[in-house]
Amino acid sequence: MLKYINQEEYKKLLGTENVPNNFNKLVIEASEYINHNTFGRIDKNNIPEQVKYVTCLIIDLIKEQGDKIDIVGNLKSQEIEGWKETYSAPEEIKKNYDSKKHSILQTYLWNVIGTDGNSLLYCGVC
């Protein structure tokens, strides 16, 4: 399974002593997401620091998304006096977090060059 970082790198890059309980699952999911969106251009033998940092950020977003769906459920907003509740579908939460993950890729990987000499985010004629 593809893993761009390990627990020690996660701690070092984010300056924390804590790693998520399901770190292995999250790092695989984040690494595969990044690999897919960079079209397999990352040199797995020489992973750029930007990719490692982005992996940390994506791990946190995936965890946050899961927590939001599990803990918050579908509750989007609540009004106490008039007792009004609004609910979000899990698909809406996922769409919001997909947008956040894509934004992180754009912010940190726009100028990183891949194994083929092109930017990691270059997709050719789309």
N, C-alpha and C positions, 0 to 999 in steps of 0.2 A: 504494500500500500504506500502511496505517495505521501510523504511528510516533509514539508519544507523547513520545519523547525522542530526542536525538542523542548522539553520542559525547562531546561536551564536557559536556553536562548529566549524563551517566552518571558521568564522572570527577568533576565538581564535587559531585554529590549523595552519592557514596560515598567521596569523598576519596581517590581512587586515580588513578594514572597509567595503569593497565592496563585495556584493554577486551578482551573475548573476541575471538578471531580471527574468529568468525562472527557478529559483532555485529549486522549487518543482518538476518540470519535470526532471531536471537534477539529483537531488538526488535520485529520484525513479529509473531512468535508471541506474545510477551508482551502487546503492545498489543491484538491480536485477542482474546486470552484475557480481558483486562480489559474490553474493549468488550462482549464477549458477556455477561460476568457483571454488567455494569452496565447492560445493556439499552439500549446506545447512547445513554446520557444525558450523556456527557461532551462539553462544548463544545470542539470541536477547535481553535477559534480562541483559546481562553482556558483552557488545560489547568491544573487546580489542581496546586499543588506536591505534594500528597499523592499524586495519580495518577502524577506523574513519579517520585516516590520508590518507590512500589509497583511501577512498571514496572522500575526497577533491581533491586529484590528478586526479582521474578518472573524476570527475565533470569538472575540468578544461580542460582535454583532450577532453571530449565529446563536450564542448562548443567551444573549439578551432577548432575541426573537423568541426562542423556545420558552424562556421564563415568562415573557409577556403573554404568550398564548396559553401556557399552563396556569399561571397564577392569576393574571388579570382576567383570563377567559375572553369573553366577547365584549366585556364592558368597555365602552369608549369614553363616555362621560356620564355624569350623574348630577342631578340638581336636587338639593335636599328639601327646600321649602315647598316647591311646587311638585315635588317627587317626579322627576323626569329622568329617564335613563336612555342612553343611546348605546347601541352595540356595534362592534366591528366584527366582521367575519374574519376567520383565520387567514383567508386569502388576501384580505386587505392589509393585514399586518405583514404577511409575507411579501406583498408587493412593495410596501413601504421600506422594508429591510433590504429587499433586492436593490432598490434605488440607492440606499445608503451604501451597500457593498460596491455597487458600480461606481459611485462617486469616489470612494476610497481608491479604487483601482485607477480612476482617471487622475486623481490628485497626486498619487505617489509613483505611478508606473508609466506616465506619459512619455518620459524620455529615457527609459531603460531599454537597452538594446539586447535583443535575443540572440539565440545561437545562429540564426540565419542572417544577421546583420540588420534586421529591421527592428523597429520599435516593438516591444512586447504587445502593445495594443493594436498594432497595424493589422488590419484584416484584409487588405487588398481591395479589390473592387467589391463593394457591398451593395 
